């Protein structure tokens, strides 16, 4: 998985490319903790490049939601493909996240 970050008006966009699974857990957590350590108030996970999420990936998303909450940082998910959205639906986790179809919508939601 490739992870890169972009900043836009105080919101950090974390762009994910590849599979969200146990192989990337440490990289993913380190990225999120680094972003929040820089006192960001909002994070958007751009999931448009993620085609697969396993149970470890779901655990990372839940950890991110909780970590953001503990650090007074809002979290949004954007661009979930059909497979990833279905995983959230099957596991009944879709209501645990603010999900947006488009990245721009997710970023604008912080305004």
C-alpha positions in Angstrom: 0.0 0.0 0.0 1.1 3.5 -0.7 0.1 6.3 1.7 0.6 10.0 1.1 -0.8 13.1 2.7 -2.0 16.4 1.4 -3.2 19.5 3.4 -6.1 21.6 2.4 -7.3 24.5 4.6 -6.5 22.7 7.9 -7.8 19.4 6.7 -5.4 16.6 6.0 -6.2 14.2 3.2 -4.6 10.8 3.6 -4.6 9.1 0.2 -4.5 5.3 0.3 -3.5 3.2 -2.7 -3.7 -0.6 -2.5 -5.1 -3.1 0.0 -6.0 -2.1 3.6 -4.8 -5.2 5.5 -2.5 -6.4 8.2 0.6 -5.8 6.0 0.1 -2.0 6.3 -1.1 -1.7 9.9 2.1 -0.1 11.2 2.5 2.3 8.3 -1.2 3.3 8.5 -1.1 3.9 12.3 2.2 5.9 12.1 0.7 8.1 9.4 -2.4 8.8 11.4 -0.5 9.5 14.6 1.9 11.8 12.7 -1.0 13.8 11.2 -2.8 14.2 14.5 0.4 15.2 16.3 0.6 18.1 13.9 -2.6 19.4 15.5 -4.9 18.8 12.6 -8.6 19.2 13.3 -9.8 17.0 10.4 -8.7 14.0 8.4 -10.2 12.6 5.2 -9.2 9.1 4.2 -9.3 9.0 0.4 -10.2 5.4 -0.1 -10.7 5.7 -3.9 -7.5 3.7 -4.4 -8.4 0.9 -2.0 -9.9 -2.2 -3.5 -9.8 -4.6 -0.6 -10.3 -4.3 3.2 -9.8 -7.3 5.4 -10.5 -7.7 9.2 -7.2 -6.1 10.1 -8.1 -3.2 7.8 -11.4 -2.8 9.5 -9.6 -2.8 12.8 -7.4 0.0 11.5 -10.4 2.1 10.5 -12.0 1.6 13.9 -8.7 2.5 15.6 -8.4 5.6 13.5 -12.0 6.6 14.4 -11.3 6.1 18.1 -7.9 7.8 18.0 -9.4 10.8 16.2 -12.2 11.1 18.7 -9.7 10.9 21.6 -7.7 13.7 20.1 -10.6 16.0 19.1 -10.0 15.4 15.4 -12.9 14.7 13.0 -12.7 11.8 10.5 -14.3 11.4 7.1 -14.0 8.5 4.6 -14.3 9.4 0.9 -14.4 7.4 -2.4 -15.2 3.9 -1.1 -15.5 1.5 -4.0 -18.4 -0.9 -4.1 -16.4 -3.8 -2.5 -15.2 -1.7 0.4 -18.6 -0.1 1.0 -20.1 -3.6 1.0 -17.6 -4.8 3.6 -18.7 -1.9 5.9 -22.3 -2.7 5.2 -22.0 -6.4 6.0 -20.1 -5.7 9.2 -22.7 -3.0 10.1 -19.9 -0.5 10.4 -21.1 2.0 7.8 -22.9 4.0 10.5 -19.7 4.3 12.4 -18.1 6.6 9.8 -19.1 9.7 7.9 -18.7 8.5 4.3 -18.8 10.6 1.2 -18.9 9.5 -2.4 -16.5 12.3 -3.6 -13.3 13.6 -1.9 -14.4 17.2 -2.5 -17.6 16.6 -0.6 -15.8 15.2 2.3 -13.3 18.1 2.5 -16.2 20.7 2.1 -18.0 19.1 5.0 -15.5 20.6 7.4 -16.4 24.2 6.3 
